[in-house]
Amino acid sequence: MRTSLSWRVAAAGLAAVAAALPMIPAARASTPATNRATTTKGAPAANGAPASAGSGSSSRTVRRLELRVLSGRPDLVSGHSALVEVVLPAGSRGLRVSAGGHDVTSAFGPAPGGRIEGLVTGLHLGANTIAASARGAKSARLVVTDHPVGGPVLAGPQILPWTCQAGATDTQCDAPTVIAYSYLPAATANAKLGASGVAAFSAFQPYDPSNPPPAGAIASATTDTGTTVPFIVRAETGYLDRDQFATAVLFQPGQPWTPLSPQAQFNRKLVLTHGASCDTTYGTGTAPAVMDPALLGHGYVLASHALDNAGHNCNLATEAESLIMTKEHVIKTYGDLLWTIGSGCSGGSLVQQQVANAYPGVYQAITPQCSFTDAWSSAMEYEDYYMLLKYFSDPSRWDPGTVWTPAQISAVIDHPNIGNPITFTNVIPNSGNPSRSCPSVPSSQVYNPKTNPGGVKCTLQDYMVNVFGKRPDGFANRAFDNVGIQYGLDGLRTGMLTPAQFVDLNTHLGGLDYNGNVQAARTAADPAGLQRAYTSGAVDSANNLDQVAIIDLRGPDPGAFHDVYRTYAMRDRLLRDFGTAANQVLWRGQAPIIGDPSYADAAVLAADKWVARFSADPRPIPLAEKIREDKPGDLADRCTDGNGQDIPELVCDATVAAYGTPRFAADEPKTDDVLKCQLKPMRRDDYPVTFTDAQWTALQKAFPPGVCNYGAPGVDQHGATPWLTYQSSNGRVVYGGRPLGPPPTSR
């Protein structure tokens, strides 16, 4: 892994200290349960991998050595290196460690909390055996599998074409890492920059270690460790997994920092920041901002990756892969982590929630703001809006005498602002259209059914082809379906729609073909696409989200498609799956969409306190119970005026209103995760109106197999299988994925 710090030299120095001791003591655990030591069996560890069965506190007396990869799962190592811990039995001495048959003992030495760690370098692609032995203990071996720093690690063969950034050294977009320093001027009053710190992002000034400003010109920061240091930040920008990553942390130039011996101000916690929107880009981008002074001042390391900006990459598999690789780089650069917290709005909330469910353990807490549950649930609303706009804007498709008022359109879309569909479908690109303008792909290479049928198909399912697989005609399997949906059903019941309007809408709306064109028939999902949408977690069923603390941040919806219902949809999914949503806290405020400018940073700090409590809980109970029961007493649902002042919850009940979707108005459950409904026969007495024989015949023709039975689960509706990989051991694609299973352990 690229870095400007000389790990080998520093580790060797620590090893020399250890070698001078008459005995290397048994390691003592300093990290809380969530990281590894007392994690409940089967619960995810902070590095993203499930904890190995039977692992206990490192301070216990053991009869055998144990090897643990701290920087990630042993089978997902990248960049030819891994941060490894050796757990020694009490009384053992003379530690020897090898990797691939080469002695690497000199890389190991004392680490925080008395642990024995080492950055093992020189790994080769594929399987590597790390072995450790000591007198008075049984030896241990651990197989680690190294992958290219440019990927892939688990997402499968990388999508093509792909345009690298200028200056890339190879087709994997690798490039030298750039290190830059900046400082916060003292005029910012010790980094007390307001509630969120956003206003001070531009306050940072370049810092030249060879020509520093006067000491009094630099603000100071007192971190969570109680260490006061000048507010100088080390910012790192580089490339891994074919795209850009960024990190930032308080740093004291001229002082050593190794992963075994971090600088004192580092609180050993990571905040992952995320971008917005949802799109499919075929080239490198820019990692989301990490220069948040309010969080940096606490001692966090902040990190991001361009592939976790959903507006640049809305593919769940590569979102998860790049996060895992970024965390690995952070740990190998700065040291082992206590835990990880996610932060981000809109598309940033989407990434947090769907990755946390599909790859539990990547985060210990998430703080989704203006949240989306996932990309594919929201795609139902988007495609429904797209088709309804086509219908409502074209009176030639209506039967003679049919007229629609704004109030009646609102009844169909279940939203008071009929501009919401227009905003949504204009701001977010239509990733259901394979021939749309495709980011980073020359127009001459984009698919066109007539002139370029072999071109790049710019749909989300084709961008996620490793997840969904291919149809015989070359298109990726599609999960969208609207068979049996009775659009406007609730409006018919309430009298907002006449029987004639209801019939006209449902007989003329139709569906979408694979070219994104409106067709007369409803759209039927491909069975493989439907099954894989749920199994992969592309539809976030929340079946693993009890493993993470959630603080959801939400403001009123001004008709800008950040619909409030999505927050409650996630709460309803948790209630359905677990009978409780106690691991989700809801902060609402009066600021449109975001709730309150103070929320983003305040939620990270509140989540930090929450994670600290359940991580330190030694009880042998499931992690989910700890998360619910150890929630701080002062952490609860709240409502503010949008300026940080708490106000009665009733105000937010009235203003942060949860409007619906066209499918809600057709009886879909408020969980909003039924991609394809079960069907039931049509019966005239199910309706509170009388249809003419001609109208009834038209409806039967529109719904030949029947209408949605939302009293039953959706077709093939099920939870995500955690920790899927989309590649075989030789790197070939495994369409639909295969479970990685428990991570390898030392033997």
C-alpha positions in Angstrom: 0.0 0.0 0.0 1.4 3.4 -0.9 2.4 5.7 1.9 5.1 8.2 2.6 5.7 6.9 6.1 8.5 4.4 6.6 6.7 1.6 8.3 9.5 -1.0 8.0 12.0 1.1 9.9 9.6 2.2 12.6 8.3 -1.4 13.2 11.8 -2.7 13.3 12.7 -0.2 16.0 9.7 -1.3 18.1 10.7 -5.0 17.6 14.2 -4.2 18.9 12.7 -2.8 22.1 10.6 -6.0 22.5 13.5 -8.3 21.7 15.5 -6.6 24.6 12.8 -7.8 27.1 13.4 -11.1 28.8 9.9 -12.2 27.8 7.3 -10.8 25.4 4.2 -10.6 27.6 0.8 -11.8 26.7 -1.1 -9.2 24.8 -3.6 -7.1 26.7 -6.7 -5.9 25.0 -7.3 -2.2 24.9 -9.9 -2.1 22.2 -13.6 -2.5 23.1 -15.7 -5.5 22.3 -16.9 -4.3 18.9 -13.4 -4.4 17.5 -12.5 -8.0 18.4 -11.8 -9.0 22.0 -15.2 -9.6 23.6 -17.4 -9.4 20.6 -20.4 -11.7 20.9 -20.0 -14.8 18.8 -21.0 -14.1 15.2 -21.2 -10.3 15.7 -19.3 -8.2 13.2 -16.0 -6.7 14.2 -15.0 -3.1 13.6 -12.8 -4.0 10.6 -15.9 -5.3 8.8 -15.4 -9.0 9.3 -17.5 -11.2 11.6 -15.6 -12.0 14.7 -14.3 -15.6 14.9 -16.2 -18.0 17.0 -14.9 -18.4 20.5 -12.6 -15.3 20.5 -12.2 -13.8 23.9 -10.3 -11.1 25.6 -6.6 -10.9 24.6 -5.7 -10.7 28.3 -6.9 -14.3 29.0 -4.4 -17.1 29.4 -4.2 -19.2 26.3 -2.3 -22.3 25.4 -1.8 -21.5 21.7 -0.8 -18.5 19.6 -3.4 -16.7 17.6 -2.9 -14.6 14.5 -5.4 -11.9 13.7 -5.5 -9.6 10.7 -6.5 -6.2 12.0 -6.7 -4.3 8.7 -9.6 -6.4 7.3 -10.8 -9.9 6.6 -7.8 -12.2 5.9 -9.3 -13.3 2.6 -9.8 -9.7 1.4 -6.3 -8.3 1.9 -5.0 -5.9 -0.8 -1.9 -3.9 -1.6 0.6 -6.7 -0.6 0.4 -5.9 3.1 -1.6 -6.5 6.2 -1.6 -5.3 9.8 -1.4 -8.4 12.0 -1.7 -9.0 15.7 -0.1 -12.0 17.5 -1.9 -13.0 20.7 0.6 -14.7 22.9 0.0 -17.1 25.8 1.2 -15.9 29.2 4.7 -17.0 29.8 5.7 -17.6 26.2 8.9 -16.1 24.8 11.0 -16.0 21.7 8.3 -15.0 19.1 9.1 -15.8 15.5 6.8 -14.8 12.6 7.1 -15.7 8.9 5.1 -14.8 5.8 5.4 -17.0 2.8 8.4 -18.7 4.3 10.3 -15.4 4.9 11.1 -14.2 8.5 9.1 -11.0 9.3 9.7 -11.1 13.0 11.4 -7.7 12.9 8.1 -6.1 11.8 6.4 -6.9 15.1 6.6 -5.0 18.3 4.5 -3.5 21.1 1.4 -1.6 20.1 -1.3 0.3 22.1 -2.6 -1.6 25.1 0.4 -3.9 25.2 -0.6 -5.8 22.1 1.9 -7.3 19.7 1.4 -6.1 16.2 3.3 -5.9 12.9 2.7 -4.5 9.4 3.5 -7.5 7.2 4.6 -6.4 3.8 5.8 -8.2 0.7 2.7 -10.4 0.3 2.2 -11.8 -3.2 -1.1 -11.9 -5.0 -3.2 -14.9 -4.0 -2.8 -17.1 -0.9 0.0 -16.3 1.7 0.6 -18.3 4.8 1.6 -16.3 7.9 3.0 -18.5 10.7 4.0 -17.7 14.3 5.7 -19.7 17.0 7.0 -19.1 20.5 8.5 -21.2 23.2 5.8 -22.5 25.6 3.0 -22.2 23.1 1.4 -24.0 20.2 2.3 -22.4 16.9 -0.3 -20.8 14.6 -0.8 -20.4 10.9 -3.2 -18.1 9.1 -3.8 -17.9 5.3 -4.3 -14.4 3.9 -5.3 -13.8 0.4 -3.9 -10.7 -1.3 -5.6 -8.8 -4.1 -4.4 -6.0 -6.4 -4.5 -2.5 -4.9 -6.5 -1.5 -8.0 -9.1 -4.2 -7.3 -11.2 -6.2 -7.5 -11.4 -7.7 -4.1 -15.0 -9.0 -4.0 -17.1 -7.0 -6.5 -16.0 -9.2 -9.4 -14.6 -8.3 -12.9 -14.5 -4.6 -13.2 -16.8 -2.8 -15.6 -15.6 -1.5 -18.9 -15.0 0.9 -20.4 -13.3 2.9 -17.7 -11.4 6.2 -18.1 -8.6 6.8 -15.7 -7.5 10.1 -14.4 -4.6 12.0 -16.0 -1.3 10.8 -14.7 -2.4 7.2 -14.0 0.5 4.8 -14.2 -1.6 1.8 -15.4 -5.0 0.7 -16.5 -6.0 0.2 -12.9 -5.7 4.0 -12.4 -2.9 3.6 -9.9 -1.0 6.7 -9.1 1.4 8.0 -6.4 -0.2 9.2 -3.2 -0.1 12.9 -2.6 0.4 14.2 0.9 -0.5 17.8 1.8 -0.6 19.7 5.1 -2.9 22.5 6.1 -3.6 24.4 9.3 -6.6 26.1 10.9 -5.8 29.8 11.7 -6.1 30.8 15.3 -8.8 33.3 14.3 -11.2 30.4 14.1 -11.2 30.3 17.9 -9.8 26.9 18.6 -11.9 25.1 16.0 -15.2 26.1 17.7 -16.7 26.7 14.3 -20.4 26.6 14.9 -22.6 23.6 15.0 -21.4 21.8 11.9 -18.1 23.3 11.0 -19.2 23.5 7.4 -18.6 27.2 7.2 -14.9 26.7 8.1 -14.1 24.1 5.4 -12.4 26.9 3.4 -10.7 28.3 6.5 -7.8 25.9 6.2 -4.6 27.4 5.0 -1.6 25.5 3.4 1.0 24.5 5.9 4.7 24.1 4.8 6.6 22.0 7.4 9.9 23.6 6.2 8.5 27.1 6.6 5.7 27.0 9.3 3.7 30.0 10.3 4.3 31.5 13.8 3.0 29.2 16.6 0.4 31.8 17.6 -1.1 31.9 14.2 -2.3 28.3 14.4 -5.5 27.3 16.3 -5.2 24.5 18.8 -7.4 21.4 19.3 -8.0 19.3 22.4 -9.0 15.8 21.2 -11.1 13.0 22.8 -7.8 11.6 24.1 -7.3 14.8 26.2 -4.3 15.8 24.0 -3.9 19.4 23.0 -2.0 20.0 19.7 -1.7 22.7 17.0 -4.5 22.3 14.5 -2.5 20.9 11.6 -4.0 18.3 9.3 -2.3 15.7 7.2 -4.5 15.2 4.0 -3.8 12.2 1.8 -5.1 11.7 -1.7 -4.5 8.6 -3.7 -6.0 5.8 -5.8 -7.2 2.3 -5.0 -9.9 0.1 -6.4 -9.5 2.2 -9.7 -10.7 5.4 -8.1 -9.7 8.2 -5.7 -9.6 8.0 -2.0 -8.9 10.7 0.6 -8.0 10.7 4.3 -7.4 13.5 6.8 -6.3 13.5 10.4 -4.7 15.9 12.9 -0.9 15.5 12.5 2.2 16.9 14.1 4.9 17.2 11.4 8.3 16.1 12.4 7.0 13.6 14.9 6.8 9.8 14.1 3.6 8.1 13.4 3.4 4.4 12.7 0.4 2.0 12.8 2.0 0.5 15.9 2.6 3.8 17.6 0.1 6.5 16.4 0.5 10.1 17.6 -1.3 10.8 20.9 -4.0 13.0 19.5 -5.5 10.2 17.3 -8.7 8.8 19.0 -8.5 5.7 16.9 -11.9 6.2 15.4 -12.9 6.6 11.7 -15.6 8.6 10.2 -16.4 7.7 6.6 -17.9 10.5 4.6 -20.1 10.1 1.5 -21.4 11.9 -1.5 -24.9 12.5 -3.0 -27.3 11.4 -5.8 -27.3 8.1 -7.7 -25.6 7.6 -11.1 -23.4 5.3 -13.0 -20.0 6.7 -14.1 -17.5 4.9 -16.2 -14.3 6.6 -15.0 -12.5 8.0 -12.0 -14.0 10.7 -9.9 -13.2 12.8 -6.8 -13.5 11.4 -3.3 -16.0 13.2 -1.1 -14.7 16.0 1.2 -12.9 14.9 4.4 -11.8 18.3 5.8 -14.4 18.7 8.5 -12.7 20.7 11.3 -15.3 20.0 13.9 -14.7 16.2 13.6 -10.9 16.4 12.9 -10.6 18.5 16.1 -11.9 15.6 18.1 -9.1 13.3 16.8 -11.0 11.3 14.3 -9.5 10.2 11.0 -11.9 11.1 8.2 -11.8 9.0 5.0 -13.8 8.7 1.8 -13.7 7.0 -1.6 -15.1 8.2 -4.9 -16.9 4.9 -5.4 -18.8 5.7 -2.2 -20.2 8.8 -3.8 -23.5 7.3 -5.0 -23.8 10.1 -7.6 -20.6 8.8 -9.1 -21.2 5.1 -8.4 -24.5 3.6 -7.3 -23.3 0.0 -7.4 -23.7 -1.6 -4.0 -20.9 -4.2 -4.7 -18.3 -1.6 -5.6 -19.5 0.7 -2.8 -18.8 -2.0 -0.3 -15.6 -3.1 -1.9 -14.1 0.4 -2.0 -15.1 1.1 1.6 -13.5 -2.1 2.8 -10.3 -1.2 0.9 -10.3 2.3 2.2 -10.7 1.2 5.8 -7.8 -1.3 5.2 -5.6 1.5 4.0 -6.5 3.7 7.0 -5.7 1.0 9.5 -2.4 0.1 7.8 -1.4 3.8 7.7 -2.7 5.2 11.0 -3.3 2.1 13.2 -6.0 -0.2 14.4 -9.4 1.3 14.9 -11.9 1.2 17.7 -14.9 1.7 15.5 -16.3 3.3 12.3 -19.1 5.8 11.9 -20.8 6.8 8.7 -21.9 10.3 7.7 -23.7 11.5 4.6 -26.9 13.0 3.1 -29.1 11.7 0.3 -27.0 9.3 -1.8 -24.6 9.3 1.2 -27.4 7.9 3.3 -28.2 5.4 0.7 -24.7 4.0 0.7 -24.6 3.8 4.5 -27.8 1.9 4.9 -27.5 -0.6 2.1 -23.8 -1.4 2.8 -24.4 -1.7 6.6 -27.1 -4.2 5.8 -25.3 -6.2 3.1 -21.9 -6.1 4.7 -22.6 -5.8 8.5 -19.6 -4.7 10.5 -18.2 -2.2 8.0 -19.8 0.4 10.2 -20.6 0.3 13.9 -22.9 3.3 13.6 -24.4 5.3 10.7 -26.0 8.7 10.6 -28.0 8.9 7.4 -29.3 12.4 6.6 -32.2 13.2 4.2 -32.1 9.4 3.9 -32.9 7.0 1.2 -33.2 3.3 2.3 -31.5 2.0 -0.8 -31.3 2.6 -4.6 -33.7 -0.1 -5.8 -36.6 0.7 -3.5 -36.4 4.3 -4.6 -36.2 3.1 -8.2 -39.8 1.9 -7.9 -40.9 5.4 -7.1 -38.7 6.9 -9.9 -39.9 4.6 -12.6 -43.6 5.0 -11.5 -43.1 8.8 -11.7 -41.5 8.5 -15.1 -44.4 6.5 -16.5 -47.1 8.6 -14.8 -45.6 11.8 -16.1 -45.6 10.3 -19.6 -49.3 9.5 -19.1 -50.4 12.8 -17.5 -48.5 15.0 -19.9 -50.1 13.3 -23.0 -53.9 13.8 -23.2 -53.9 11.9 -26.4 -53.5 8.7 -24.3 -56.6 9.4 -22.4 -60.1 8.2 -23.3 -62.5 10.9 -24.6 -63.9 12.9 -21.7 -61.1 12.1 -19.3 -59.7 15.2 -17.5 -57.2 15.3 -14.6 -57.0 18.1 -12.0 -53.9 18.7 -9.8 -55.8 17.4 -6.8 -56.5 14.1 -8.6 -52.9 13.8 -9.7 -51.8 14.3 -6.1 -54.1 11.5 -5.1 -52.4 9.1 -7.6 -48.9 10.0 -6.5 -49.8 10.3 -2.8 -48.0 13.6 -2.5 -49.4 17.1 -2.2 -46.8 18.6 -4.5 -47.3 17.4 -8.1 -43.9 18.9 -8.9 -42.2 16.2 -6.9 -42.1 13.7 -9.8 -40.8 16.4 -12.1 -38.0 17.3 -9.7 -37.0 13.7 -9.0 -36.9 12.6 -12.7 -35.0 15.8 -13.8 -32.4 16.0 -11.0 -31.6 12.2 -10.9 -30.7 10.6 -14.2 -32.9 7.9 -15.5 -30.7 4.8 -15.0 -33.5 2.6 -16.4 -32.8 4.0 -19.9 -29.9 2.1 -21.6 -29.3 4.7 -24.3 -29.2 7.8 -22.1 -26.1 10.0 -22.0 -23.7 7.9 -20.0 -21.1 9.7 -17.8 -17.5 9.2 -19.0 -18.6 7.2 -22.1 -18.3 8.9 -25.5 -21.7 9.2 -27.2 -20.4 7.0 -30.1 -19.9 4.1 -27.6 -23.4 4.3 -25.9 -26.0 1.7 -26.8 -28.5 2.5 -29.4 -31.0 -0.2 -30.4 -30.7 0.7 -34.1 -27.3 2.2 -34.7 -25.2 0.7 -31.9 -26.8 -2.4 -30.4 -23.5 -3.6 -29.0 -22.8 -0.3 -27.2 -22.6 0.4 -23.4 -26.0 0.0 -21.8 -26.2 2.8 -19.2 -28.7 1.2 -16.8 -28.1 0.6 -13.2 -28.7 -3.1 -13.6 -26.1 -3.3 -16.4 -23.7 -1.3 -14.3 -24.3 -3.9 -11.6 -24.2 -6.8 -14.0 -22.1 -8.9 -11.6 -24.9 -8.7 -9.2 -27.8 -9.2 -11.6 -26.3 -11.4 -14.3 -27.3 -11.3 -18.0 -30.3 -12.3 -20.0 -29.8 -14.3 -23.2 -30.3 -11.1 -25.2 -27.4 -9.4 -23.5 -29.3 -7.1 -21.2 -28.7 -7.4 -17.5 -31.6 -9.0 -15.5 -34.0 -6.4 -14.4 -35.8 -6.3 -11.0 -38.5 -3.6 -11.8 -42.1 -4.8 -11.9 -45.5 -3.1 -12.0 -47.7 -6.1 -12.8 -51.0 -6.0 -10.9 -50.5 -2.6 -9.3 -53.8 -0.6 -9.2 -52.6 2.9 -9.5 -54.9 5.4 -7.8 -56.7 2.8 -5.8 -56.8 4.9 -2.6 -58.1 7.9 -4.6 -60.9 5.7 -6.0 -61.9 4.7 -2.4 -61.9 8.3 -1.2 -63.8 9.6 -4.1 -61.0 11.7 -5.4 -60.9 9.6 -8.6 -63.9 8.6 -10.6 -64.3 5.0 -11.8 -63.7 6.3 -15.4 -60.4 7.9 -14.3 -59.2 4.8 -12.4 -60.0 2.6 -15.4 -58.3 5.0 -17.9 -55.2 5.3 -15.8 -54.7 1.6 -15.3 -55.6 0.6 -18.8 -53.4 3.1 -20.6 -50.4 3.5 -18.2 -48.6 0.3 -19.3 -45.0 -0.4 -18.5 -41.4 0.0 -19.8 -39.5 -2.2 -22.2 -35.8 -2.8 -22.0 -35.0 0.3 -24.0 -36.9 2.5 -21.5 -39.8 3.1 -23.8 -43.4 3.0 -22.7 -45.2 -0.2 -23.7 -48.8 -1.3 -23.5 -48.1 -4.3 -21.3 -47.0 -3.9 -17.7 -43.4 -4.6 -16.8 -42.5 -8.0 -15.4 -39.3 -8.5 -13.5 -36.8 -11.1 -14.6 -36.9 -13.8 -12.0 -33.1 -13.9 -11.6 -33.0 -10.1 -11.2 -35.8 -10.1 -8.6 -34.1 -12.8 -6.5 -30.7 -11.2 -6.7 -32.0 -7.7 -5.8 -33.0 -9.1 -2.4 -30.2 -11.5 -1.9 -27.5 -8.9 -2.7 -29.1 -6.3 -0.5 -29.7 -4.0 -3.5 -33.1 -3.8 -1.9 -32.3 -3.1 1.8 -34.6 -5.4 3.7 -32.9 -4.3 6.9 -32.6 -7.9 8.0 -29.0 -7.2 9.3 -29.5 -3.6 10.3 -30.0 -4.5 14.0 -26.2 -4.9 14.0 -25.6 -1.1 13.8 -26.6 2.0 15.7 -28.6 4.4 13.5 -29.3 8.1 14.0 -31.5 9.3 11.1 -31.5 13.0 10.4 -34.5 14.5 8.6 -36.2 17.8 7.7 -39.4 18.7 5.9 -39.8 17.7 2.3 -40.3 20.7 0.1 -41.2 18.6 -2.9 -37.6 18.0 -3.8 -37.9 14.2 -3.9 -36.1 13.7 -0.5 -39.4 12.2 0.7 -39.8 11.9 4.5 -41.5 8.5 4.2 -38.2 6.8 3.5 -37.1 7.3 7.2 -40.3 5.7 8.4 -40.0 3.0 5.7 -36.7 2.0 7.3 -38.3 2.1 10.8 -41.1 -0.1 9.6 -38.7 -2.6 8.1 -36.9 -2.9 11.4 -40.2 -3.3 13.2 -41.2 -6.1 10.8 -37.9 -7.9 11.0 -37.1 -7.6 14.8 -40.3 -6.3 16.5 -38.4 -3.2 17.5 -36.7 -0.2 16.0 -34.9 0.7 19.2 -31.5 0.9 17.4 -32.8 3.7 15.2 -33.0 7.2 16.7 -34.8 9.9 14.7 -33.7 13.6 14.8 -36.1 15.9 13.0 -35.8 19.6 12.5 -37.3 22.5 10.6 -34.5 23.1 8.1 -35.7 21.6 4.7 -34.4 18.2 3.9 -31.5 18.1 6.4 -33.4 19.0 9.6 -30.8 21.1 11.2 -27.3 22.2 10.1 -25.9 21.1 13.4 -27.1 17.5 13.0 -24.3 16.1 10.7 -21.5 16.5 13.2 -23.6 16.3 16.4 -25.0 12.9 15.3 -21.5 11.5 14.8 -20.5 12.6 18.3 -23.7 11.1 19.8 -23.2 7.9 17.8 -19.7 7.7 19.2 -20.9 7.8 22.7 -23.5 5.1 21.9 -20.9 2.8 20.3 -18.6 3.3 23.2 -21.2 2.0 25.6 -22.3 -1.1 23.7 -18.7 -1.9 22.7 -17.7 -2.0 26.4 -20.6 -4.2 27.4 -19.0 -7.6 28.4 -22.3 -9.5 28.7 -22.5 -12.7 26.6 -25.6 -11.5 24.7 -26.2 -10.7 21.0 -24.7 -7.5 19.7 -28.2 -6.3 18.7 -29.4 -6.5 22.3 -26.4 -4.5 23.5 -27.0 -1.8 20.9 -30.6 -1.4 22.0 -30.0 -1.7 25.7 -26.9 0.4 26.0 -28.3 3.4 24.1 -27.5 6.5 26.3 -30.4 7.8 28.3 -30.0 11.2 26.8 -30.1 10.0 23.3 -33.6 9.9 22.0 -35.8 11.1 19.1 -35.7 14.9 19.0 -37.1 17.9 17.1 -35.4 21.3 16.7 -36.2 24.7 15.2 -33.6 24.2 12.5 -31.1 26.3 14.5 -30.1 23.8 17.2 -32.8 24.6 19.7 -35.0 21.8 20.8 -38.8 22.2 20.4 -41.8 20.0 21.0 -42.0 16.8 19.0 -45.5 17.8 17.9 -44.1 20.6 15.8 -42.1 18.1 13.8 -45.0 15.7 13.6 -46.8 18.5 11.7 -44.0 19.8 9.5 -41.8 16.8 8.8 -44.7 15.1 7.2 -44.4 11.7 5.5 -46.1 11.8 2.2 -46.4 8.7 0.1 -45.7 7.1 -3.3 -47.9 5.9 -6.2 -47.5 2.4 -4.7 -48.6 3.5 -1.3 -51.7 4.9 -2.9 -52.1 1.4 -4.4 -51.9 -0.4 -1.0 -48.2 -1.3 -0.9 -47.0 -1.7 2.7 -45.2 1.3 4.2 -42.0 -0.8 4.3 -41.7 0.1 0.6 -39.7 -3.0 -0.3 -42.2 -5.1 -2.4 -40.7 -5.1 -5.9 -43.2 -7.6 -7.3 -46.5 -8.3 -5.6 -48.3 -11.6 -5.2 -51.5 -11.6 -7.2 -55.2 -12.3 -6.4 -58.2 -12.6 -8.7 -60.2 -9.4 -9.3 -63.6 -9.2 -7.6 -66.1 -6.4 -8.2 -67.2 -6.4 -4.6 -63.6 -5.4 -3.5 -64.4 -1.9 -4.8 -66.6 0.8 -3.2 -67.8 1.9 -6.6 -69.8 0.4 -9.4 -68.0 -0.1 -12.7 -69.9 -0.4 -15.9 -69.6 -3.7 -17.8 -67.3 -2.0 -20.3 -65.1 -0.6 -17.6 -64.9 -4.0 -15.8 -63.9 -5.7 -19.0 -61.2 -3.1 -19.6 -59.8 -3.6 -16.1 -59.8 -7.4 -16.6 -57.8 -6.9 -19.8 -55.4 -4.6 -17.9 -54.9 -7.2 -15.1 -55.2 -10.6 -16.8 -53.3 -12.5 -14.0 -55.0 -10.5 -11.2 -54.2 -7.6 -9.0 -51.7 -7.1 -6.2 -52.3 -8.9 -2.9 -50.3 -6.8 -0.5 -51.6 -8.9 2.4 -48.9 -11.4 1.4 -45.2 -10.9 1.1 -43.8 -10.0 -2.3 -42.7 -12.5 -4.8 -39.4 -14.0 -3.7 -39.1 -11.3 -1.1 -36.4 -12.1 1.4 -33.5 -10.6 3.3 -29.9 -10.0 2.1 -27.3 -12.7 2.4 -24.4 -10.9 4.2 -20.9 -10.7 2.8 -21.3 -11.8 -0.8 -18.5 -11.9 -3.2 -19.0 -11.8 -7.0 -15.8 -13.5 -8.0 -14.3 -16.9 -7.8 -10.9 -17.7 -6.4 -9.4 -17.1 -9.9 -11.2 -13.8 -10.2 -14.0 -14.9 -12.6 -17.4 -13.6 -12.2 -20.0 -15.3 -10.1 -23.3 -13.8 -11.2 -25.5 -13.2 -8.2 -22.7 -13.7 -5.8 -21.7 -16.4 -3.3 -21.3 -16.0 0.5 -17.8 -15.5 1.8 -18.8 -17.2 5.0 -16.9 -16.7 8.2 -13.4 -15.1 7.8 -10.4 -17.4 7.9 -9.0 -17.9 11.4 -5.5 -19.0 12.6 -5.0 -22.7 13.2 
